[in-house]
Amino acid sequence: MSPEPVAERPWIPPDYKGSDPESTIATTLRSWADTRSRLADARTYWVVSAGTDGWPLARPFWGLWLDDSFVFATQPSTRTARNLEANPRMQIHLEDGEDVVTADGRAERVDQADYLGPWLAKYAALGARLPADDEPVERVAFRMRPRKAFGWTLAAFPGDLTRWRFSGSRD
């Protein structure tokens, strides 16, 4: 397991509700342990990449959160795979817009065989299966080790707005 990320309060524009010094909104940083559990338990992750033209692309994927890294696979001909090969910067978002978790980092290709067992265990109940021996399936797997993550809830924003910085991140 990676070292725990550093939790901190990010800067908030002064005109945001609750950002003024007299605000009565409680300020509490969110727990990384709880956030890690949400990432591990998520079914669908929105993966955001950018093409060489700079246009963003968001697509839903099944994936894994293991050892504080996100792993997913796709066909090499997809726009997501092509984008990540050309520009490895990516971001993931969980589906919930009222209890938000995002993480960003750089994608790197990994051997999908290293993650197939955990992926099948997680998604077998949803119909995931191994391909038949004669079934051609070409996939590329990517792992993203986050450099930073954000979390907040709609109900407590901006009081619980939290940024986590992972070791090695520079901004």
C-alpha positions in Angstrom: 0.0 0.0 0.0 1.2 3.5 -0.8 1.8 6.1 1.9 -1.3 7.9 2.9 -1.9 11.1 0.9 -1.8 14.4 2.6 -5.3 15.9 3.1 -5.7 19.7 2.9 -8.2 22.4 2.2 -7.9 23.8 -1.4 -8.3 27.4 -2.1 -11.9 28.5 -2.6 -12.9 31.8 -4.4 -14.0 34.4 -1.9 -17.5 34.7 -3.3 -18.4 31.0 -2.7 -20.9 30.2 0.0 -19.1 29.4 3.2 -15.7 30.6 2.1 -15.8 33.9 4.2 -14.2 34.0 7.6 -17.5 34.6 9.3 -19.1 31.5 7.8 -21.0 29.1 10.1 -20.4 26.1 7.8 -18.3 23.6 9.6 -15.0 22.8 8.0 -13.9 19.2 8.3 -11.5 17.4 6.0 -12.8 14.1 4.6 -11.3 10.8 5.6 -9.0 9.2 3.0 -9.9 5.7 4.4 -13.6 6.3 3.7 -12.8 7.8 0.2 -10.5 4.8 -0.6 -13.4 2.5 0.3 -15.8 4.4 -2.0 -13.2 4.1 -4.8 -12.7 0.4 -4.2 -16.5 -0.3 -4.0 -17.5 1.7 -7.1 -19.0 -0.2 -10.0 -18.6 2.4 -12.8 -15.9 5.0 -13.1 -16.0 7.9 -15.5 -12.6 8.1 -17.3 -11.6 11.5 -18.8 -8.9 11.7 -21.3 -7.9 14.4 -23.9 -7.2 13.9 -27.6 -4.3 15.4 -29.5 -6.7 18.2 -30.5 -7.2 19.0 -26.8 -10.9 18.0 -26.7 -11.8 16.1 -23.6 -13.5 12.7 -23.7 -15.4 11.2 -20.8 -16.5 7.5 -20.9 -17.8 5.1 -18.3 -15.7 2.0 -17.5 -15.7 -0.9 -15.1 -12.4 -0.8 -13.3 -10.5 -1.6 -10.1 -9.1 0.5 -7.3 -6.2 -1.5 -5.9 -3.2 -0.4 -3.9 -4.3 3.3 -4.3 -4.3 2.9 -8.1 -7.1 2.8 -10.7 -6.9 0.1 -13.4 -9.2 -0.5 -16.4 -9.0 -2.1 -19.8 -10.4 -1.2 -23.2 -9.8 -2.1 -26.8 -6.7 -0.5 -28.3 -8.7 1.0 -31.2 -11.0 3.1 -28.9 -10.6 6.8 -28.7 -9.9 6.5 -24.9 -6.9 4.2 -25.5 -5.6 6.3 -28.4 -5.9 9.4 -26.3 -4.0 7.9 -23.4 -1.3 6.6 -25.6 -0.7 10.1 -27.0 -1.3 12.0 -23.7 -1.3 9.9 -20.5 -3.0 12.6 -18.4 -6.3 11.3 -17.2 -9.0 11.8 -14.5 -11.6 9.6 -13.0 -14.9 10.5 -11.4 -17.3 8.4 -9.4 -20.9 8.5 -10.6 -22.3 10.4 -7.6 -22.7 14.1 -8.1 -23.7 14.8 -4.5 -20.9 12.9 -2.8 -18.1 13.7 -5.2 -14.8 11.9 -5.6 -12.3 12.6 -8.4 -8.7 11.6 -8.9 -6.2 12.5 -11.6 -2.8 11.3 -12.6 -1.0 9.7 -15.6 -2.0 6.5 -17.3 0.6 3.8 -17.9 0.1 0.5 -19.8 0.2 -2.6 -17.6 -0.2 -6.3 -18.2 -3.9 -7.0 -17.9 -3.2 -10.5 -16.8 -2.0 -9.1 -13.4 -5.5 -7.7 -12.8 -7.8 -10.1 -14.5 -8.5 -12.2 -11.3 -9.6 -9.3 -9.1 -11.5 -7.7 -12.0 -13.5 -11.0 -12.6 -14.1 -11.4 -8.9 -15.6 -7.8 -8.7 -17.7 -8.0 -11.9 -18.7 -11.7 -12.3 -22.1 -11.1 -10.7 -22.7 -8.5 -13.4 -21.9 -10.9 -16.3 -18.1 -10.5 -16.6 -16.4 -13.7 -17.8 -13.2 -15.0 -19.3 -13.3 -15.1 -23.1 -13.6 -18.6 -24.7 -10.3 -20.0 -25.9 -11.3 -19.4 -29.6 -12.7 -15.9 -28.9 -10.3 -13.2 -30.1 -10.3 -10.3 -27.6 -7.7 -7.6 -27.8 -7.5 -5.3 -24.8 -5.0 -2.8 -23.4 -5.0 -2.2 -19.7 -4.0 1.1 -18.1 -3.1 1.9 -14.5 -3.3 5.4 -13.0 -1.5 6.2 -9.8 -3.1 9.5 -8.6 -1.2 12.6 -8.0 -4.2 14.3 -6.4 -7.8 13.6 -5.6 -10.7 15.8 -4.5 -13.9 15.0 -2.5 -16.9 16.9 -1.1 -20.6 16.5 -0.5 -23.2 18.8 -1.9 -24.8 19.0 1.6 -21.7 20.3 3.3 -19.8 22.1 0.5 -17.5 23.9 0.8 -17.0 22.9 4.4 -15.9 19.4 3.6 -14.0 20.2 0.4 -10.8 18.1 0.6 -7.8 17.7 -1.7 -5.4 14.8 -1.2 -1.9 15.1 -2.5 -0.1 11.8 -3.1 3.7 11.4 -2.7 5.5 12.6 -5.7 2.9 15.1 -6.9 4.3 18.5 -7.7 1.3 20.9 -7.7 
